[in-house]
Amino acid sequence: MLLKRTNIEEKLIRLKDDEKVSQGILAEVQKILAADSECHERIEKNISGGQDNIINAFDFDLLETDRIYHIDQIREICIDYRLRFLNSKYFKGKIPPDAVSKIKRLEKEHNIEVKGFKIIAPSKLFKLEDKDDPLLFAPIGNNYFYLIHKWGNDLHPLRKWLMWPFKGIVNLIFVTLVVSYLVTTLVPEGLFSKSSSTTEFWIIFFFMFKCIASIVIFYGFALGKNFNPAIWNSKYFNA
């Protein structure tokens, strides 16, 4: 059996065609990467320069209903845990790549450009980085918001109870009274007189209450603190 002779010209032509195909594939990959990079930059720009009063035209048949929340539900959670629900442009932390990827997928599925992002996070996260868990939302109209992504660590399990005194003036007074009573019980008997009496106990209690209440008032006014219902959607640091 005779072997076919090698035609160098044919080999050159074939090699040239293969290179053209490779260059075409490379150009297509570069085009896809460039488009993806532009999309990434656009999404980050939309997050960092968030707008108010935006309604995203999502296809509701494609949305996960368990990720849709009304503003009243968001408000209740923010008040209970002393969190803020603000426009994403006030957020000073880092938006993770996973969040951007989910936004890309949403935009592709719904064929829209998602805007008007909002974030639930502790107050400090809107001024400096922290380790608590922010949640990224997009508005879908009629005071409903769609949860896109959550990142970071969960909140402390006792945060709701630790923030309970700050839900209102009645809560704060009640906690101040309880703390004053507990501190009064720690005062040794006969410290101020030879014999203890009920009258002496309540005098010490009243004194303790005034001291602790003064500290609370000073802390509140000096640092510009306010109650949870007043700050949950406030963009001001000293609200």
C-alpha positions, 0 to 999 in steps of 0.5 A: 500500500502506497502512502499519499504524498504530503502536500505542503501547500495544503498543510499551510492552508489548513494551518492558516484556516485553523489559526483563523478559527482560533482567532475567531474564537478568541475574539468572541471570548474577548467580546463576551468578557468585555460585555460581562465587564461592562455589565458588572461595572453598570450594576456596581454603578447602579448600586453605588448611585442608587435612585429613589422611587424606582419600580423594576418591571419584573416578570412576576411568574419568574420571581420566588414568592418567598423572597418578596417582602412588604415595607411593613414587614421590613419596617417591623424587622428593622425596629425589632433589631435596630437596623436601617433600610436605606438606599444602597448609595449610602452603604459603605461596605463591599458588595460581594461578587455573588450579589452582582452575579445574582443581579446579572441573572435576574436582568437576563431572566427578566430582560430588564436593568435592575435599579433602585437597590435598597439594603437592610443592615446595622447603622454602622454599616452605612458608615464603616465596614462591619461583619454583620449581615446586610440584605440587598433588595430591589423594589417591585412596586406597591411598597413590595421589595424583592430580596436579591442577596444576603451575605456576611454573618448572622446577627447575634441571637440576643440582638432583638432583646438587647435592642428592645429598650430602644423601641420606645420611651416606655421600654427604656423607662421600664429597663431603667427601673429594673436595672435600678432595682437590681443595683439597689438590691446589691447595696449592703444592708446598713451601709448608710445607717445602723438599721435597714428599713423599707424607707431607706431601700426606696430612697436608695432606689430613687437615688440609683434611678436618678443616676442611671437615668442621667447616664441614659439621657446623657448617652442619648443626647450626647451621641444623638441617639434615637428610638428604633421607629425613628431611625429604621429608614433615616439616612442621617447618622444622628437621627 
